[in-house]
């Protein structure tokens, strides 16, 4: 009977077998999931991919014009006078290069970053660009003028319908450049229309960021033509868009790394910026990386923030302008700053394919290193302007401190004595305060030295925390570590259906910081168990976080234009990806040195700040129930942590043990 049951079960159509696995080829992934590759509210982003290619030619010094035409049939044409996309056969693929550019994901001229590369600086390395434009277009036509020849080809729904045809250029033809005409396919977008204000802003910004380049927008239906060409660059643009008059003259600057500075940055990396400080009105802020608009900011904006704060704080201290009891924070400076920032980064790493936020860790150091000394010099050359700015910043700090003190007065009068091993922060502002629960005293020492004393508190934990899953709430405080955690955060243990008093909560973020190895993961699980079981309202409110320090450090040699660098990898997977990237950049095999951190205590204070504590460059994960509800999460944790669940855990390990890589 048993064998018959098994036989009939295997014969039943399960709907899942070898034939169930689909391999998406060519541009199919884009058509199946367009939202993974571009914005789908309207076609602007796929048009921007073509504009960005034209801008990259101008950025590389090979073009002076970008023209966009909106046709009456809904198509859009983008023309440039760059070098023209090569149309000869690719040496390895045996297919015309221009065809590869528009039909292959992860192919393009921007991966070659060496000294002979086509683009030293460009808008990213996702390598999908105009191939996404082609995939989501009903029709796309490309015409290239290059080396006294003209090549033309056409696509429909991403497929070639008119192969490359090459003819000699006529005497009246353009000398060089590329023209792309796109008919976006409306079925992929919520609206088929390009938002005019966003399009105008995009085109105008290209002209602003590339003085000497003329950008035009033509409307075929009305005959209207708009032209942008800026000689004054960022200053003119910022002055035209400010919402109120600046308090002091605009601070502007520009600096790029020279050959002599390549020990820290790649040659040519740097930034141009213009900053205005206003007393009222909403700040106007725009940032770009290699001409790509980063509407969600990123590490280059953090570098500007860091540089401005460092310089202004230094000026205030030098002239003894800070009233007693006032503590300055970066937001006191940044909250009244309007700016346009244009950074050049050799190998930009963006968050997501739409490139709206820069994640490159070195960009913070790059921009800050150039902005801070220039502003310090400017302020000390214009002391009266500096004092006006100092007054504004100090006023912002006093307003912030008064607001936080009002919150303090509503708190209960009974204050528990804080744990002696807690190194508290100076601020009482719940929005900014962070508590790090750190594994071990040695790591706690590095964290104390590397932290921001204003907003970051450190509570070192000795040994492994008690498994609190089945501990009665009244007996919790028998454990010293749990007692200290509860007193430090200012909230008593409670259950999921309780309404605890959160008014005494002392930190907006409570961060678990343990080693990146197996023992560290165990401590993470024990602390997460504690918070889920006995402080569930903090999990629900989003106050609990897990910090992710790196497990490896790679000391990479100089390669091409890139200087020697220290690169951190979270785990084995990131280490493998990092080494693959170094090989592609031309690094000789084993010319790098790999260090594995045995624990947080091995990191210097500076390393711990850069990788784990600095809000702009760290990796911090918020703890939430995610795809599970409370009950499902409770069941999962009970299986892992319950004393009576040994049989379930054994079954789990027998079923899935082979899929786990053991870290010994």
C-alpha positions as CSV (number, residue, x, y, z in Angstrom):
1,X,0.0,0.0,0.0
2,X,2.8,2.4,0.9
3,X,4.6,1.8,-2.4
4,X,1.4,2.3,-4.4
5,X,0.7,5.6,-2.6
6,X,4.2,6.8,-3.4
7,X,3.8,5.8,-7.1
8,X,0.4,7.5,-7.5
9,X,1.8,10.7,-5.8
10,X,4.7,10.8,-8.2
11,X,2.5,10.3,-11.1
12,X,0.2,13.2,-10.1
13,X,0.8,16.3,-12.1
14,X,2.7,18.6,-9.7
15,X,3.3,21.4,-12.2
16,X,6.9,21.6,-11.2
17,X,9.6,19.7,-13.1
18,X,12.6,20.2,-15.4
19,X,10.4,21.9,-18.1
20,X,9.1,24.4,-15.5
21,X,12.4,26.2,-15.4
22,X,12.6,29.0,-18.0
23,X,15.8,30.6,-19.2
24,X,15.1,34.2,-20.3
25,X,17.3,35.2,-23.2
26,X,18.3,38.5,-24.8
27,X,16.0,41.3,-23.8
28,X,13.2,39.0,-22.5
29,X,14.0,39.8,-18.8
30,X,13.4,43.5,-19.4
31,X,10.0,42.8,-21.1
32,X,8.9,40.4,-18.4
33,X,9.9,42.7,-15.5
34,X,10.5,46.2,-16.8
35,X,10.2,47.7,-13.3
36,X,13.5,46.0,-12.3
37,X,15.3,48.0,-15.0
38,X,13.6,51.3,-15.4
39,X,10.8,53.5,-14.0
40,X,7.5,52.5,-15.5
41,X,5.3,55.5,-14.6
42,X,6.3,57.1,-18.0
43,X,9.0,56.5,-20.7
44,X,11.3,59.4,-19.5
45,X,13.9,57.1,-18.0
46,X,14.4,55.0,-21.2
47,X,14.8,58.3,-23.1
48,X,17.2,59.5,-20.5
49,X,19.4,56.5,-21.2
50,X,19.9,57.7,-24.7
51,X,20.4,61.3,-23.6
52,X,23.0,60.1,-21.0
53,X,25.0,58.3,-23.8
54,X,25.1,61.6,-25.7
55,X,26.1,63.5,-22.5
56,X,28.9,60.9,-21.9
57,X,30.3,61.8,-25.3
58,X,30.3,65.5,-24.4
59,X,31.8,64.8,-21.0
60,X,34.6,62.9,-22.7
61,X,35.2,66.0,-24.9
62,X,33.9,64.6,-28.1
63,X,30.6,66.5,-28.5
64,X,29.2,70.0,-28.3
65,X,25.5,69.5,-29.1
66,X,22.6,67.4,-27.8
67,X,19.3,67.9,-29.7
68,X,16.0,66.2,-28.7
69,X,12.8,66.4,-30.9
70,X,9.3,65.3,-29.9
71,X,7.5,64.2,-33.0
72,X,3.7,64.3,-33.6
73,X,3.5,60.5,-33.8
74,X,4.8,60.2,-30.2
75,X,8.3,59.2,-31.1
76,X,11.4,61.0,-29.8
77,X,14.7,61.7,-31.6
78,X,18.0,62.3,-29.8
79,X,21.0,63.6,-31.9
80,X,24.6,64.2,-30.8
81,X,27.8,65.2,-32.6
82,X,30.0,62.7,-30.7
83,X,32.2,60.0,-32.2
84,X,29.4,57.8,-33.3
85,X,28.8,54.2,-32.0
86,X,31.2,51.8,-33.8
87,X,29.4,49.7,-36.4
88,X,32.1,47.2,-37.4
89,X,32.0,43.6,-36.3
90,X,32.9,42.9,-32.7
91,X,36.2,40.9,-32.6
92,X,34.8,38.2,-30.3
93,X,31.0,38.2,-31.0
94,X,31.2,38.6,-34.8
95,X,28.2,40.9,-34.7
96,X,28.1,44.7,-35.5
97,X,28.9,46.6,-32.3
98,X,26.0,49.0,-32.7
99,X,23.6,46.0,-32.7
100,X,25.2,44.6,-29.6
101,X,24.8,47.9,-27.8
102,X,21.1,47.9,-28.4
103,X,20.3,44.2,-27.9
104,X,22.6,42.8,-25.2
105,X,22.3,43.4,-21.5
106,X,25.6,44.1,-19.7
107,X,27.4,45.2,-22.8
108,X,28.8,48.7,-23.5
109,X,31.9,50.9,-23.8
110,X,31.8,52.0,-20.1
111,X,33.2,48.8,-18.6
112,X,36.7,49.5,-19.9
113,X,38.1,51.9,-17.3
114,X,41.8,51.6,-18.2
115,X,43.9,54.3,-19.6
116,X,42.8,53.4,-23.1
117,X,39.1,53.1,-22.3
118,X,36.5,54.9,-24.3
119,X,35.0,56.5,-21.2
120,X,37.1,57.3,-18.1
121,X,34.0,58.8,-16.4
122,X,30.5,57.7,-17.2
123,X,27.1,57.2,-15.5
124,X,27.5,53.7,-14.2
125,X,28.4,50.1,-14.8
126,X,25.0,48.3,-14.9
127,X,25.5,47.8,-18.6
128,X,21.8,47.7,-19.5
129,X,21.3,51.3,-20.7
130,X,19.9,51.7,-24.2
131,X,19.2,48.0,-24.5
132,X,16.4,48.6,-22.1
133,X,15.2,51.5,-24.3
134,X,15.1,49.1,-27.2
135,X,13.4,46.3,-25.3
136,X,10.5,48.6,-24.3
137,X,10.1,50.4,-27.7
138,X,7.7,49.4,-30.5
139,X,10.4,50.6,-32.9
140,X,13.8,52.1,-32.6
141,X,16.0,53.4,-35.4
142,X,19.7,54.2,-35.2
143,X,21.8,56.2,-37.7
144,X,25.6,56.7,-37.1
145,X,28.0,59.0,-38.9
146,X,31.6,57.8,-38.4
147,X,34.9,57.7,-40.3
148,X,33.3,59.1,-43.6
149,X,30.6,56.4,-43.5
150,X,26.9,56.3,-42.5
151,X,25.4,53.2,-40.9
152,X,21.7,52.6,-40.3
153,X,19.7,49.8,-38.6
154,X,16.2,49.4,-37.1
155,X,14.6,47.3,-34.4
156,X,11.0,46.4,-33.5
157,X,10.1,45.1,-30.0
158,X,13.9,44.8,-29.4
159,X,14.6,42.6,-32.4
160,X,16.5,43.6,-35.5
161,X,14.2,44.2,-38.5
162,X,16.6,46.1,-40.7
163,X,20.2,44.9,-40.3
164,X,23.1,47.3,-40.4
165,X,23.5,48.9,-43.8
166,X,26.6,51.0,-44.4
167,X,27.1,53.6,-47.2
168,X,29.8,56.2,-47.9
169,X,28.9,59.6,-46.4
170,X,27.8,62.2,-48.9
171,X,29.5,65.6,-49.1
172,X,26.6,67.3,-47.3
173,X,26.4,64.7,-44.5
174,X,27.4,65.3,-40.9
175,X,30.9,64.5,-40.0
176,X,30.2,62.3,-37.0
177,X,27.6,61.6,-34.4
178,X,24.6,59.3,-33.5
179,X,20.9,59.8,-34.0
180,X,18.4,57.5,-32.2
181,X,14.6,57.7,-32.8
182,X,12.5,55.8,-30.3
183,X,8.8,54.9,-30.3
184,X,8.1,53.9,-26.7
185,X,5.7,51.0,-26.3
186,X,2.7,52.3,-24.3
187,X,1.9,48.9,-22.8
188,X,4.9,49.0,-20.5
189,X,4.1,52.4,-19.0
190,X,1.3,53.9,-16.9
191,X,1.3,57.0,-19.1
192,X,2.8,57.2,-22.6
193,X,3.5,60.9,-22.3
194,X,6.9,62.4,-21.2
195,X,6.4,64.8,-18.2
196,X,7.4,68.1,-19.8
197,X,8.7,69.8,-16.6
198,X,11.0,66.8,-15.8
199,X,12.2,66.6,-19.4
200,X,13.1,70.3,-19.5
201,X,14.8,70.0,-16.1
202,X,16.9,67.1,-17.3
203,X,18.0,68.8,-20.5
204,X,18.7,72.1,-18.9
205,X,20.8,70.4,-16.2
206,X,23.0,68.8,-18.9
207,X,23.7,72.2,-20.3
208,X,24.4,73.6,-16.7
209,X,26.9,70.8,-15.9
210,X,28.7,71.0,-19.3
211,X,29.5,74.7,-20.0
212,X,30.0,75.1,-23.7
213,X,27.6,72.3,-24.7
214,X,24.3,73.5,-26.3
215,X,21.2,71.5,-25.6
216,X,17.9,72.0,-27.5
217,X,14.3,70.7,-27.2
218,X,12.1,70.9,-30.3
219,X,8.3,70.3,-30.5
220,X,7.4,69.2,-34.0
221,X,3.7,69.9,-33.4
222,X,4.0,73.5,-32.4
223,X,7.4,74.4,-33.9
224,X,8.6,75.6,-30.4
225,X,12.4,75.3,-29.8
226,X,14.0,75.8,-26.4
227,X,17.8,76.1,-26.2
228,X,20.1,76.0,-23.2
229,X,23.8,77.0,-23.1
230,X,25.3,78.2,-19.8
231,X,28.7,80.0,-19.6
232,X,28.3,80.7,-15.8
233,X,27.6,77.1,-15.0
234,X,26.4,76.1,-11.5
235,X,26.4,79.7,-10.1
236,X,23.9,81.0,-12.7
237,X,21.7,78.0,-12.4
238,X,21.5,78.1,-8.6
239,X,20.8,81.8,-8.6
240,X,18.0,81.3,-11.1
241,X,16.3,78.5,-9.0
242,X,16.7,79.8,-5.4
243,X,13.5,80.3,-3.5
244,X,14.8,83.2,-1.4
245,X,17.8,85.6,-1.3
246,X,21.1,84.1,0.0
247,X,22.3,85.2,3.4
248,X,25.9,85.5,2.2
249,X,27.5,85.3,-1.3
250,X,27.4,81.9,-2.9
251,X,30.3,79.6,-2.1
252,X,31.5,77.8,-5.2
253,X,34.5,75.6,-6.1
254,X,35.8,72.9,-8.3
255,X,38.7,70.5,-7.8
256,X,39.8,67.2,-9.4
257,X,42.6,64.9,-8.4
258,X,45.8,65.4,-10.3
259,X,48.5,62.8,-11.0
260,X,50.3,63.9,-7.8
261,X,47.2,63.1,-5.7
262,X,46.5,59.6,-7.1
263,X,47.6,58.0,-3.9
264,X,44.1,58.8,-2.5
265,X,41.9,59.2,-5.6
266,X,42.0,58.3,-9.3
267,X,43.2,61.1,-11.6
268,X,40.4,63.3,-12.7
269,X,38.1,62.3,-9.8
270,X,36.6,65.2,-7.9
271,X,33.6,67.6,-7.9
272,X,32.3,71.1,-8.8
273,X,29.8,72.7,-6.4
274,X,27.9,75.8,-5.6
275,X,26.3,76.4,-2.2
276,X,23.9,79.1,-1.0
277,X,22.7,79.6,2.6
278,X,19.2,81.0,3.1
279,X,17.3,82.0,6.3
280,X,13.9,80.9,5.0
281,X,12.2,79.0,2.2
282,X,12.6,75.4,1.1
283,X,16.2,74.6,0.1
284,X,16.9,73.8,-3.6
285,X,19.2,70.7,-3.9
286,X,20.5,68.9,-6.9
287,X,23.3,66.5,-7.2
288,X,24.9,64.6,-10.2
289,X,27.4,61.9,-10.7
290,X,29.1,61.9,-14.1
291,X,26.1,64.0,-15.3
292,X,23.6,61.4,-14.0
293,X,21.0,63.1,-11.7
294,X,21.0,61.5,-8.3
295,X,17.6,62.6,-7.0
296,X,17.9,60.4,-3.9
297,X,21.3,61.9,-3.1
298,X,24.0,59.5,-1.8
299,X,27.5,59.5,-0.5
300,X,28.7,62.5,-2.6
301,X,26.0,64.6,-0.9
302,X,27.2,63.2,2.4
303,X,30.7,64.3,1.5
304,X,29.5,67.9,0.8
305,X,27.6,67.8,4.1
306,X,30.7,66.6,6.0
307,X,33.0,69.2,4.3
308,X,30.6,72.1,5.0
309,X,30.1,71.1,8.6
310,X,33.8,70.5,9.3
311,X,34.8,73.9,7.8
312,X,32.1,75.9,9.5
313,X,32.6,74.2,12.9
314,X,36.3,74.9,12.6
315,X,35.6,78.6,11.9
316,X,33.2,78.9,14.8
317,X,35.8,77.3,17.2
318,X,38.6,79.5,15.9
319,X,36.7,82.7,16.5
320,X,35.2,81.4,19.8
321,X,31.6,82.1,18.6
322,X,29.8,79.1,20.2
323,X,27.7,79.9,23.2
324,X,28.1,77.7,26.3
325,X,26.0,74.6,26.3
326,X,25.3,74.6,22.5
327,X,26.4,71.5,20.6
328,X,26.6,71.7,16.8
329,X,25.4,68.9,14.5
330,X,25.8,68.5,10.7
331,X,22.1,69.1,10.1
332,X,22.4,72.5,11.8
333,X,24.6,73.5,8.9
334,X,22.9,71.5,6.1
335,X,19.3,72.3,6.8
336,X,19.7,75.8,5.4
337,X,22.0,74.9,2.5
338,X,20.9,74.9,-1.1
339,X,23.3,73.5,-3.6
340,X,24.2,72.1,-7.0
341,X,26.8,69.4,-6.8
342,X,28.4,67.6,-9.8
343,X,30.8,64.8,-8.9
344,X,33.1,62.8,-11.1
345,X,33.7,59.3,-9.9
346,X,35.7,56.8,-11.9
347,X,33.7,53.7,-10.9
348,X,30.4,54.8,-9.5
349,X,28.3,52.3,-7.6
350,X,24.6,53.1,-7.6
351,X,21.6,51.8,-5.6
352,X,19.4,50.2,-8.3
353,X,19.4,50.4,-12.0
354,X,17.7,53.8,-12.1
355,X,20.8,55.3,-10.5
356,X,19.0,57.6,-8.2
357,X,21.3,57.2,-5.3
358,X,25.1,56.9,-5.2
359,X,26.5,54.3,-2.8
360,X,30.3,54.5,-3.5
361,X,31.8,54.7,-0.1
362,X,34.9,56.6,-1.3
363,X,32.8,59.4,-2.7
364,X,32.1,60.8,0.8
365,X,35.9,61.2,1.5
366,X,36.5,62.5,-2.1
367,X,34.0,65.4,-1.9
368,X,34.7,66.2,1.7
369,X,38.5,66.4,1.2
370,X,38.1,69.0,-1.6
371,X,35.2,71.0,-0.1
372,X,36.4,71.5,3.5
373,X,39.8,73.2,2.9
374,X,38.3,75.5,0.3
375,X,35.4,76.6,2.5
376,X,37.8,77.1,5.5
377,X,40.0,79.4,3.4
378,X,37.0,81.3,2.0
379,X,35.5,81.9,5.5
380,X,38.7,83.2,6.9
381,X,39.1,85.5,3.9
382,X,35.6,86.8,4.4
383,X,35.3,86.9,8.2
384,X,32.1,89.0,8.3
385,X,30.3,86.6,6.0
386,X,31.6,83.7,8.1
387,X,30.2,85.3,11.3
388,X,26.8,85.8,9.6
389,X,26.8,82.1,8.7
390,X,27.9,81.1,12.2
391,X,24.9,83.0,13.7
392,X,22.5,81.2,11.4
393,X,24.0,77.8,12.3
394,X,24.1,78.5,16.0
395,X,20.5,79.6,15.9
396,X,19.5,76.3,14.2
397,X,21.3,74.4,16.9
398,X,19.6,76.3,19.7
399,X,16.2,75.7,18.1
400,X,16.9,72.0,17.8
401,X,18.1,71.7,21.4
402,X,15.1,73.6,22.7
403,X,12.8,71.2,20.8
404,X,14.5,68.1,22.3
405,X,14.3,69.6,25.8
406,X,10.5,70.0,25.5
407,X,10.3,66.3,24.9
408,X,12.5,65.6,28.0
409,X,10.1,67.5,30.3
410,X,7.3,65.1,29.5
411,X,9.3,62.1,30.7
412,X,8.8,60.5,34.0
413,X,10.7,61.9,37.0
414,X,11.9,58.5,38.2
415,X,15.2,57.9,36.5
416,X,16.9,54.6,36.9
417,X,20.7,54.6,37.5
418,X,22.3,54.0,34.1
419,X,24.7,51.0,33.8
420,X,28.3,51.9,34.6
421,X,29.7,50.3,31.5
422,X,27.3,52.3,29.2
423,X,29.2,55.0,27.4
424,X,26.4,57.4,26.7
425,X,26.0,60.0,23.9
426,X,25.8,63.7,24.6
427,X,22.6,64.5,22.7
428,X,19.1,63.9,24.1
429,X,17.5,64.1,20.7
430,X,15.6,60.8,20.1
431,X,15.6,61.2,16.3
432,X,19.4,61.2,16.2
433,X,20.5,59.0,19.2
434,X,21.7,55.5,18.6
435,X,22.7,52.7,21.0
436,X,25.1,50.0,19.9
437,X,25.0,46.7,21.8
438,X,28.5,45.6,21.1
439,X,29.9,42.1,21.5
440,X,32.9,42.0,23.8
441,X,34.9,44.6,25.8
442,X,37.7,44.9,23.2
443,X,35.2,45.7,20.4
444,X,33.5,48.1,22.8
445,X,36.8,49.9,23.2
446,X,37.2,50.4,19.5
447,X,33.6,51.5,19.1
448,X,33.9,54.1,21.9
449,X,36.9,55.6,20.2
450,X,35.4,55.5,16.7
451,X,31.9,56.6,17.4
452,X,30.3,60.0,17.1
453,X,30.2,61.1,20.8
454,X,27.3,63.4,20.1
455,X,24.7,60.9,19.0
456,X,26.1,57.3,19.5
457,X,26.2,55.4,22.7
458,X,28.0,52.1,23.3
459,X,27.0,49.3,25.7
460,X,29.5,46.4,25.6
461,X,28.1,42.9,26.4
462,X,30.2,40.3,28.1
463,X,29.8,36.8,26.6
464,X,26.6,35.4,25.1
465,X,23.3,36.9,26.3
466,X,20.9,34.5,28.0
467,X,18.3,32.8,25.7
468,X,15.3,34.6,27.0
469,X,12.7,32.8,24.9
470,X,11.2,30.8,27.8
471,X,12.3,33.0,30.7
472,X,9.5,34.6,32.8
473,X,9.4,38.3,32.6
474,X,9.7,38.7,36.4
475,X,13.0,36.7,36.3
476,X,14.6,38.6,33.4
477,X,16.6,41.0,35.6
478,X,18.4,38.2,37.3
479,X,20.6,38.4,34.2
480,X,22.9,41.4,34.4
481,X,23.2,41.9,30.6
482,X,19.4,42.0,30.1
483,X,19.0,44.3,33.1
484,X,21.6,46.7,31.7
485,X,20.0,46.7,28.2
486,X,16.5,47.5,29.6
487,X,17.8,50.3,31.8
488,X,19.9,51.8,29.1
489,X,17.1,51.9,26.5
490,X,14.6,53.2,29.1
491,X,11.8,50.7,28.3
492,X,10.6,47.9,30.6
493,X,10.0,44.4,29.2
494,X,6.5,43.8,27.9
495,X,4.3,41.4,25.9
496,X,2.8,41.8,22.4
497,X,-0.6,42.8,23.8
498,X,0.7,45.2,26.4
499,X,0.8,49.0,26.0
500,X,4.3,49.8,27.4
501,X,5.4,53.4,28.3
502,X,7.7,54.3,25.5
503,X,8.0,58.0,26.6
504,X,11.3,57.2,28.4
505,X,12.9,55.6,25.3
506,X,16.4,57.1,25.1
507,X,17.5,56.0,21.6
508,X,15.7,56.1,18.2
509,X,17.9,53.3,17.0
510,X,19.0,50.3,19.0
511,X,21.7,48.5,17.0
512,X,23.0,45.0,17.5
513,X,26.7,45.0,16.6
514,X,28.5,41.6,16.7
515,X,31.3,39.9,14.9
516,X,30.7,38.9,11.2
517,X,31.4,35.2,12.1
518,X,29.2,32.3,13.4
519,X,29.6,33.3,17.0
520,X,28.5,36.8,16.1
521,X,25.5,35.5,14.3
522,X,24.6,33.5,17.4
523,X,24.7,36.6,19.6
524,X,22.6,38.4,17.1
525,X,20.0,35.6,17.3
526,X,20.0,35.7,21.1
527,X,19.4,39.5,21.2
528,X,16.8,39.3,18.5
529,X,15.0,36.6,20.5
530,X,15.2,38.9,23.6
531,X,13.7,41.9,21.7
532,X,11.0,39.9,19.9
533,X,9.9,38.1,23.1
534,X,10.2,40.8,25.7
535,X,10.3,44.2,23.8
536,X,8.0,43.5,20.8
537,X,6.7,47.0,20.6
538,X,10.2,48.3,19.8
539,X,10.4,45.8,16.9
540,X,7.0,47.0,15.7
541,X,8.0,50.7,16.0
542,X,11.1,50.0,13.9
543,X,13.6,50.8,16.7
544,X,15.7,47.6,16.4
545,X,18.5,47.3,13.9
546,X,21.4,44.9,13.0
547,X,24.7,46.4,12.0
548,X,26.7,44.4,9.4
549,X,30.4,44.8,9.8
550,X,32.6,43.3,7.0
551,X,34.3,39.9,7.4
552,X,37.2,40.7,5.0
553,X,39.5,43.5,4.0
554,X,41.2,43.5,0.6
555,X,44.3,45.6,0.1
556,X,44.1,46.2,-3.6
557,X,47.1,47.4,-5.7
558,X,46.9,50.4,-8.1
559,X,45.4,49.4,-11.5
560,X,45.1,51.7,-14.5
561,X,43.8,55.0,-13.3
562,X,42.6,53.6,-10.0
563,X,44.9,54.1,-6.9
564,X,45.7,51.4,-4.3
565,X,42.7,51.0,-2.0
566,X,41.3,49.1,1.0
567,X,38.1,47.4,0.0
568,X,35.8,45.8,2.5
569,X,33.7,42.7,1.8
570,X,30.7,41.6,3.9
571,X,31.1,37.8,3.3
572,X,32.6,35.2,1.0
573,X,30.2,36.1,-1.8
574,X,31.2,39.8,-1.8
575,X,34.9,38.8,-1.5
576,X,34.6,36.7,-4.7
577,X,32.9,39.5,-6.5
578,X,35.5,42.0,-5.3
579,X,38.4,39.8,-6.6
580,X,36.6,39.3,-10.0
581,X,36.3,43.0,-10.3
582,X,40.0,43.6,-9.5
583,X,40.9,41.1,-12.2
584,X,38.7,42.9,-14.8
585,X,40.4,46.2,-13.8
586,X,43.8,44.7,-14.7
587,X,45.1,43.7,-11.3
588,X,47.6,40.9,-11.5
589,X,46.5,37.6,-9.8
590,X,47.4,37.5,-6.1
591,X,48.8,41.1,-6.2
592,X,46.2,41.9,-3.5
593,X,46.3,41.0,0.2
594,X,43.2,39.5,1.9
595,X,42.7,40.0,5.7
596,X,40.0,38.3,7.6
597,X,38.7,40.0,10.8
598,X,38.6,37.5,13.6
599,X,36.4,40.0,15.5
600,X,35.4,43.6,15.8
601,X,38.2,44.1,18.4
602,X,40.7,43.6,15.5
603,X,39.4,46.7,13.8
604,X,40.9,50.1,14.5
605,X,38.5,52.9,15.6
606,X,38.8,54.5,12.1
607,X,38.0,51.2,10.3
608,X,35.0,50.6,12.6
609,X,33.7,54.1,11.9
610,X,34.1,53.8,8.1
611,X,32.5,50.4,7.8
612,X,30.0,50.1,10.6
613,X,29.2,53.3,12.5
614,X,29.2,56.1,10.0
615,X,25.5,56.6,9.0
616,X,26.6,57.6,5.5
617,X,28.7,54.5,4.7
618,X,27.6,51.7,7.0
619,X,25.2,48.8,6.4
620,X,22.4,48.9,8.9
621,X,19.4,46.6,8.6
622,X,16.1,47.5,10.2
623,X,14.5,44.5,12.0
624,X,10.9,43.8,10.9
625,X,8.5,40.9,10.5
626,X,8.9,41.2,6.7
627,X,6.8,38.7,4.8
628,X,5.7,37.0,8.0
629,X,3.1,38.2,10.5
630,X,3.7,38.1,14.3
631,X,2.4,34.6,14.7
632,X,4.5,33.1,11.9
633,X,7.6,34.8,13.3
634,X,6.8,33.5,16.7
635,X,6.5,30.0,15.4
636,X,9.8,30.2,13.6
637,X,11.7,31.5,16.6
638,X,10.1,28.9,18.9
639,X,11.4,26.1,16.6
640,X,14.9,27.6,16.8
641,X,15.0,28.7,20.4
642,X,12.5,26.6,22.4
643,X,13.9,24.1,24.8
644,X,11.3,21.5,23.9
645,X,11.9,21.8,20.2
646,X,15.1,19.7,19.9
647,X,13.3,17.1,17.6
648,X,12.1,19.9,15.3
649,X,15.6,21.4,15.1
650,X,17.1,18.0,14.4
651,X,14.7,17.4,11.5
652,X,15.5,20.9,10.2
653,X,19.2,20.2,10.2
654,X,18.8,16.8,8.6
655,X,16.7,18.2,5.8
656,X,18.7,21.3,5.1
657,X,22.1,20.8,6.7
658,X,23.8,20.1,3.4
659,X,22.8,23.5,2.0
660,X,24.7,25.4,4.7
661,X,28.3,26.4,4.3
662,X,29.9,25.9,7.7
663,X,32.2,28.8,8.8
664,X,34.9,27.2,11.0
